[in-house]
């Protein structure tokens, strides 16, 4: 028995455990993003088909961008399981939207925090996949950010509004970039894989939580209209 235990490579066990954990978190991230997509569809008064399509776009949009940037086969074409999960999530959220019971979700910031969880998971996964594929540090961080924010951008575009990541001043893309940079730095230092995986994820979640609860954000650029200038000149 002891010979069997010693024959097992601890590194192989750790790699398998991390691979399994990544798959589990990808499913959780897919559900989290699908919730935000379904809620956005209900706010825009879309029908059931629209809610399903929007939830699916949010859930797999970032991963699709990642694979296209890395010139890899798009993950959901070979294995559409995550698309099915997104569709099931949208169908589960639909009764709440139909009964106009989304106020409870808004009061408890469920949509914002589920979106933050999806962002953190997919930034970490995307950056890791890019580094494994041999991407440079800058390219890996760009791919990781695209993996995290791509779905939200598609959600807002298909909801006929300016992508929120570009205008609300919150720590969203900035949080994603911070997490991607943290992952690369830890990876370059040769830190233990579990630390490389979890610390960037927690960094993103912490920055998003501070942005939501404390109002932390980045400066916004306001365009002053001519009428405002005239008002100020007469003051």
MOLINVEN-V643165 format. One record per residue. N is the residue number from 1. RES is the residue in one small letter. PSI is psi in degrees with one decimal (999 if undefined). OMEGA is omega in degrees with one decimal (NA if undefined). Layout:
N|RES|PSI|OMEGA / N|RES|PSI|OMEGA
This chain:
1|x|-45.8|-179.8 / 2|x|-33.5|178.7 / 3|x|-34.4|177.7 / 4|x|-39.4|-178.9 / 5|x|-45.1|-179.1 / 6|x|-22.8|-179.6 / 7|x|-18.0|180.0 / 8|x|131.9|-180.0 / 9|x|116.9|179.8 / 10|x|-36.0|178.7 / 11|x|-38.2|178.6 / 12|x|-38.7|177.9 / 13|x|-43.0|-179.6 / 14|x|-42.4|178.7 / 15|x|-43.4|179.1 / 16|x|-41.3|-180.0 / 17|x|-42.4|179.0 / 18|x|-38.1|178.1 / 19|x|-42.9|177.9 / 20|x|-42.9|179.2 / 21|x|-40.0|-179.8 / 22|x|-40.5|179.2 / 23|x|-44.7|179.5 / 24|x|-44.5|-179.5 / 25|x|-31.9|176.0 / 26|x|-39.2|176.7 / 27|x|-43.2|178.6 / 28|x|-41.7|177.6 / 29|x|-38.0|178.1 / 30|x|-44.3|177.8 / 31|x|-43.5|-178.5 / 32|x|-46.0|179.9 / 33|x|-36.1|178.9 / 34|x|-35.4|176.8 / 35|x|-46.4|-179.4 / 36|x|-35.7|177.9 / 37|x|-42.8|179.8 / 38|x|-39.4|178.8 / 39|x|-41.1|177.2 / 40|x|-38.5|178.4 / 41|x|-39.1|179.7 / 42|x|-36.5|179.2 / 43|x|-28.1|177.6 / 44|x|8.6|176.8 / 45|x|39.4|175.6 / 46|x|159.8|176.2 / 47|x|-175.8|-175.5 / 48|x|-39.7|179.1 / 49|x|-43.7|178.5 / 50|x|-40.6|179.1 / 51|x|-41.9|-180.0 / 52|x|-45.1|-179.3 / 53|x|-44.3|-177.7 / 54|x|-41.8|178.1 / 55|x|-40.1|179.4 / 56|x|-39.4|178.7 / 57|x|-44.1|179.8 / 58|x|-40.6|-173.9 / 59|x|-39.6|-173.6 / 60|x|-1.7|-176.8 / 61|x|-44.8|-179.4 / 62|x|-42.2|178.1 / 63|x|-33.8|176.6 / 64|x|-44.9|176.1 / 65|x|-42.9|-180.0 / 66|x|-50.1|-177.0 / 67|x|-37.1|178.0 / 68|x|-40.3|178.3 / 69|x|-36.3|-179.7 / 70|x|0.3|-179.2 / 71|x|43.2|176.6 / 72|x|159.5|174.0 / 73|x|134.7|-179.8 / 74|x|126.3|-167.2 / 75|x|-39.0|-172.9 / 76|x|-11.6|175.8 / 77|x|-41.5|178.4 / 78|x|-34.6|-179.1 / 79|x|95.4|-174.3 / 80|x|17.7|-176.2 / 81|x|-42.9|-178.4 / 82|x|-31.1|175.1 / 83|x|-41.4|178.2 / 84|x|-40.6|177.6 / 85|x|-41.9|179.0 / 86|x|-43.0|179.0 / 87|x|-44.7|179.7 / 88|x|-38.5|178.5 / 89|x|-43.9|178.6 / 90|x|-41.9|178.9 / 91|x|-31.1|178.3 / 92|x|-33.0|-180.0 / 93|x|-25.3|-174.6 / 94|x|-43.7|179.6 / 95|x|-35.2|178.1 / 96|x|-42.9|180.0 / 97|x|-39.0|-178.4 / 98|x|-36.1|179.9 / 99|x|7.6|-179.4 / 100|x|42.9|-178.1 / 101|x|31.9|-178.7 / 102|x|-7.0|179.9 / 103|x|-38.3|179.8 / 104|x|-39.3|177.6 / 105|x|-42.0|-178.3 / 106|x|-40.2|-177.2 / 107|x|-37.7|-177.5 / 108|x|11.3|178.1 / 109|x|31.3|-177.6 / 110|x|-40.4|-178.7 / 111|x|-45.9|-178.1 / 112|x|-43.2|-177.0 / 113|x|-33.4|175.5 / 114|x|-37.0|176.0 / 115|x|-38.9|177.3 / 116|x|-39.4|178.2 / 117|x|-44.7|177.5 / 118|x|-41.3|178.4 / 119|x|-50.4|-177.5 / 120|x|-45.3|-177.4 / 121|x|-47.8|-173.4 / 122|x|-27.7|173.7 / 123|x|-45.8|-179.9 / 124|x|-46.0|-179.9 / 125|x|-46.5|-177.7 / 126|x|-43.0|178.8 / 127|x|-41.5|178.5 / 128|x|-42.9|178.7 / 129|x|-40.4|179.7 / 130|x|-42.6|178.0 / 131|x|-40.3|177.7 / 132|x|-29.6|-179.5 / 133|x|-1.4|177.8 / 134|x|15.3|179.1 / 135|x|152.5|176.0 / 136|x|162.4|-179.2 / 137|x|-46.4|-179.4 / 138|x|-45.2|-179.9 / 139|x|-39.9|-179.6 / 140|x|-39.9|178.8 / 141|x|-39.3|178.0 / 142|x|-44.4|179.2 / 143|x|-42.0|179.3 / 144|x|-43.3|178.0 / 145|x|-43.1|178.6 / 146|x|-39.1|178.2 / 147|x|-35.9|-177.3 / 148|x|-41.8|-173.0 / 149|x|-11.9|-175.4 / 150|x|-41.9|-179.6 / 151|x|-40.7|178.5 / 152|x|-36.1|176.9 / 153|x|-45.1|178.1 / 154|x|-39.5|178.5 / 155|x|-48.4|-177.2 / 156|x|-38.8|178.6 / 157|x|-43.2|179.8 / 158|x|-11.1|173.3 / 159|x|9.6|177.1 / 160|x|46.5|174.8 / 161|x|158.8|178.3 / 162|x|132.0|179.9 / 163|x|127.3|-174.3 / 164|x|-28.8|-178.1 / 165|x|-20.6|-175.7 / 166|x|-12.2|-170.1 / 167|x|-16.3|-171.6 / 168|x|-6.7|176.0 / 169|x|0.7|179.7 / 170|x|164.5|175.2 / 171|x|90.9|-180.0 / 172|x|-73.6|174.9 / 173|x|-34.3|178.0 / 174|x|-41.5|176.5 / 175|x|-40.4|178.3 / 176|x|-43.8|179.5 / 177|x|-39.4|177.2 / 178|x|-42.2|178.2 / 179|x|-41.1|179.3 / 180|x|-41.4|178.5 / 181|x|-42.1|178.8 / 182|x|-42.8|179.3 / 183|x|-46.4|-179.2 / 184|x|-42.6|-178.2 / 185|x|-44.9|179.1 / 186|x|-39.7|178.4 / 187|x|-42.1|-179.8 / 188|x|-30.6|179.2 / 189|x|-6.2|178.8 / 190|x|27.5|179.4 / 191|x|159.1|-179.0 / 192|x|140.3|-176.6 / 193|x|-37.1|179.3 / 194|x|-38.0|177.9 / 195|x|-42.8|178.7 / 196|x|-32.6|-178.2 / 197|x|-47.8|-168.9 / 198|x|-37.8|-175.5 / 199|x|-49.1|177.9 / 200|x|-36.6|178.8 / 201|x|-44.2|179.3 / 202|x|-33.6|177.4 / 203|x|-46.1|-179.7 / 204|x|-45.5|179.8 / 205|x|-40.4|-179.4 / 206|x|-43.4|179.9 / 207|x|-41.3|178.6 / 208|x|-40.6|179.8 / 209|x|-40.8|177.7 / 210|x|-36.0|178.4 / 211|x|-38.8|-177.9 / 212|x|-37.4|-174.0 / 213|x|-33.2|-176.2 / 214|x|-6.2|179.5 / 215|x|17.0|177.7 / 216|x|141.7|-179.6 / 217|x|-169.6|178.5 / 218|x|154.5|-179.7 / 219|x|143.0|176.1 / 220|x|153.3|179.1 / 221|x|114.0|-178.3 / 222|x|130.8|176.9 / 223|x|122.2|-179.7 / 224|x|122.6|-179.4 / 225|x|158.3|-179.9 / 226|x|-39.0|-179.5 / 227|x|-37.7|178.9 / 228|x|-38.5|178.0 / 229|x|-41.0|179.2 / 230|x|-39.2|179.0 / 231|x|-42.4|179.4 / 232|x|-36.1|-178.7 / 233|x|-29.6|-179.4 / 234|x|-10.7|-176.9 / 235|x|999|NA
